[in-house]
Amino acid sequence: MKKSVTAYLLVIAGLLLLAGSLYLIRTVQDPQGIMRTLPYICIGLGSGVFGSGMGELIGRRALKQSPATAKELEINKNDERNIAIATRAKAKAYDMMVYIFGALMLALALMETELTVVLLLVFAYLFTIGYGIYYRFKYDREM
């Protein structure tokens, strides 16, 4: 599917989510259970999806009107220095995340938070660490 079609679909999906959530807020008189939060979750998701699609469409239109700027952005995007900087920033963020999530898990456990919340965080943490180890070994064999 073309990128412009995807952007238009994102805009439409965002508007539909927003309209559906507003309809739910207006029509449901006494919400119970998940219906108390579902409309507001749909508002958040709809706003994000709509903003993403519109940003893509506006950016594409702006670049279409200025081919020199589009070419300059493409060069900057593929520049080895910029790629190295982005990769290094991601590595630093990953290193910081390991310590932050470890401290957060410990704090939640000490506060006697519900066990499922702590276990979900632990599994996500271990999955991320395992993912990093897997790619470390993969890249180590390649290089």
C-alpha positions, 0 to 999 in steps of 0.5 A: 500500500502506498504511504499516502493511502496509509496516511489518509487511512490513519486520518480517517481511523483517528476521526472515527475513533474520536467520533465513536468515543464522543458518541459513547460519552453522550449516549451511555447514561450510567457507565459501568466497568470498562465503559467508564474508561473506554471512551476516554481511551478511544479519545487518546488513541484517536487523537494520536492516530489522527495527529500522526496521519495529518503530520505525515500528509502535511509533511509530504505536501510541504516537501513536495512544494520544496524539492531542494529541502526534500533532497537535503532532508534525504541526505541528512537522513542517510548521512553516516554521522547522523546514523552513528549519533542516533545509534549512540543515543539509543544505546545510552537510553537503553543503558539508562533504562536498565537501571531505571526499570530495575529501581522502579521494580524494586520500589514497586516491590517494596511498596507491596504493589499488586503482584501482577503489576510487578510481574508484568514489569519484570517480564517486560524488563527481562524481555528487553534485556534478552532482546539486547543479549540476542542482538549482541551475540548476533552482531558479534558473530557478524562483525 
